[in-house]
Amino acid sequence: TKLHELIDEVLQPYRLGLAGRVTIETSVAESLPPLMVDKGVLARALTNIIENALHAMPGGGTLRIEGAIEDEGRVRLEIIDTGVGMDPASLDRIFEPYFSTRGSGTGLGLTIAKRNVELNEGTIAVESERGRGTTVRITLPMARAVA
């Protein structure tokens, strides 16, 4: 799967509806090597992460998605929002089932996202600061060359 194509597909439904409220920026080079992932499973993880980012920016803000080579055989993807951020206690619990910082929702979005990233042999980590926003960092395996 080409990461830039997957990101474009996942973001497409949001672009029109968020125009004027949330700025969407992407920096995912077409030249990045293909990933060895299940496209549908990873797309669901990204959708859950993006939905959380958008809920954290009710008054607007910026959603930035960046992709780069992490190290030998892996690509790093960062989803960065300028939302309300989380306090350390909430950050420690974000992958727990049914935990939510919102009044609505099931509290399963990031639990599912983590599972879906890990099903693709990836890793996921989150950094956040109250009042400054949140960064979700994912690493994923590149496709291996077939001899």
Salt bridges, closest charged atoms under 4 A:
GLU9 OE2 - LYS39 NZ 2.95
GLU25 OE1 - ARG64 NH1 3.36
GLU51 OE1 - HIS55 NE2 3.96
GLU66 OE2 - ARG64 NE 2.62
GLU70 OE1 - ARG76 NH1 2.98
GLU78 OE2 - ARG76 NE 3.65
GLU78 OE2 - ARG137 NE 2.50
ASP87 OD2 - ARG130 NH2 3.68
GLU96 OE1 - ARG93 NE 3.01
GLU118 OE2 - LYS114 NZ 2.66
GLU121 OE1 - ARG144 NH2 3.94
GLU127 OE2 - ARG137 NH1 2.86
